[in-house]
Amino acid sequence: MQLQNTFIHHVFFWLKENNESNRKELIEGLQKLSAAKTIKEFHIGVPANTNRDVIENTYSVSWTLFFDNDKDQESYQVDLIHLDFVKECSHLWKKVTVFDTVNA
């Protein structure tokens, strides 16, 4: 069953130093960030132990957010909780890639 009227914001983080301590710090930051009021649901993940040519598994941590609409996602971008997260955790990552999707 496809979710209706959903804006999905999927973020992949590559840590400067991909070790347990830095992953833990980033995950704790994401858990705090999940308090942003426009987030409907979220998922924090790490690469699964799968190996096929089509799988991208070089990232360290992923952050998937579900919003009711694009306006809620735009609100999230300027939410003080989100801005604080960037200030507190951006020293950890070397690369971030975002995929935003809406219903087809």
C-alpha positions as CSV (number, residue, x, y, z in Angstrom):
1,M,0.0,0.0,0.0
2,Q,1.5,3.3,-1.0
3,L,1.5,6.2,1.5
4,Q,-0.7,9.0,0.3
5,N,0.3,12.7,0.3
6,T,3.7,12.0,1.6
7,F,7.0,14.0,1.1
8,I,10.0,11.7,1.9
9,H,13.4,13.3,2.7
10,H,16.2,10.7,2.7
11,V,19.6,11.8,3.8
12,F,22.8,9.8,3.6
13,F,25.8,10.8,5.7
14,W,29.5,9.8,5.1
15,L,31.5,10.4,8.2
16,K,35.0,11.9,8.1
17,E,36.0,9.1,10.5
18,N,33.6,6.2,10.2
19,N,34.0,4.7,13.7
20,E,31.5,3.6,16.3
21,S,32.0,6.8,18.4
22,N,31.2,9.2,15.6
23,R,28.3,7.0,14.4
24,K,26.9,7.1,17.9
25,E,27.3,10.8,18.2
26,L,25.6,11.4,14.9
27,I,22.7,9.0,15.7
28,E,22.2,10.7,19.1
29,G,22.0,14.0,17.2
30,L,19.5,12.6,14.8
31,Q,17.4,11.3,17.7
32,K,17.3,14.8,19.2
33,L,16.4,16.2,15.7
34,S,13.4,13.8,15.5
35,A,11.6,16.2,17.9
36,A,11.0,18.7,15.1
37,K,7.3,19.1,15.1
38,T,6.6,18.7,11.3
39,I,8.2,15.2,11.1
40,K,5.5,12.6,10.8
41,E,7.7,9.6,11.0
42,F,11.5,8.9,10.8
43,H,14.0,6.1,10.4
44,I,17.7,6.1,11.4
45,G,19.7,3.4,9.7
46,V,23.1,2.0,8.8
47,P,24.1,0.0,5.7
48,A,22.5,-3.4,5.6
49,N,24.7,-6.5,5.2
50,T,23.7,-6.9,1.5
51,N,26.0,-7.1,-1.5
52,R,24.9,-6.6,-5.1
53,D,26.2,-4.4,-7.8
54,V,23.2,-2.0,-7.5
55,I,23.6,-1.4,-3.8
56,E,25.2,1.7,-2.5
57,N,26.6,0.9,1.0
58,T,29.5,3.3,1.4
59,Y,27.6,5.7,3.5
60,S,27.8,5.7,7.3
61,V,24.3,6.6,8.5
62,S,21.0,7.3,6.8
63,W,18.1,9.5,8.0
64,T,14.7,9.0,6.4
65,L,11.9,11.5,7.2
66,F,8.2,11.4,6.3
67,F,6.3,14.7,6.1
68,D,2.7,15.3,5.2
69,N,3.7,17.7,2.4
70,D,6.5,19.9,1.0
71,K,5.6,22.9,3.2
72,D,6.2,20.8,6.3
73,Q,9.6,19.8,5.0
74,E,10.4,23.4,4.2
75,S,9.5,24.3,7.8
76,Y,11.7,21.6,9.1
77,Q,14.7,23.0,7.2
78,V,14.5,26.3,9.2
79,D,13.4,24.7,12.5
80,L,15.7,25.7,15.3
81,I,16.1,22.0,16.2
82,H,17.4,21.3,12.7
83,L,19.7,24.3,12.7
84,D,21.1,23.3,16.1
85,F,21.7,19.8,14.8
86,V,23.7,21.1,11.8
87,K,25.8,23.3,14.2
88,E,26.4,20.5,16.6
89,C,27.1,17.6,14.2
90,S,28.4,18.9,10.9
91,H,32.0,18.5,12.1
92,L,31.3,14.7,11.9
93,W,30.6,14.3,8.2
94,K,32.6,14.8,5.0
95,K,29.6,14.3,2.6
96,V,25.8,14.4,2.7
97,T,23.5,13.4,-0.1
98,V,19.8,14.0,0.0
99,F,17.0,12.4,-2.1
100,D,13.5,14.1,-1.8
101,T,10.6,12.2,-3.3
102,V,6.8,12.8,-3.6
103,N,4.0,10.5,-4.7
104,A,4.0,9.5,-8.3
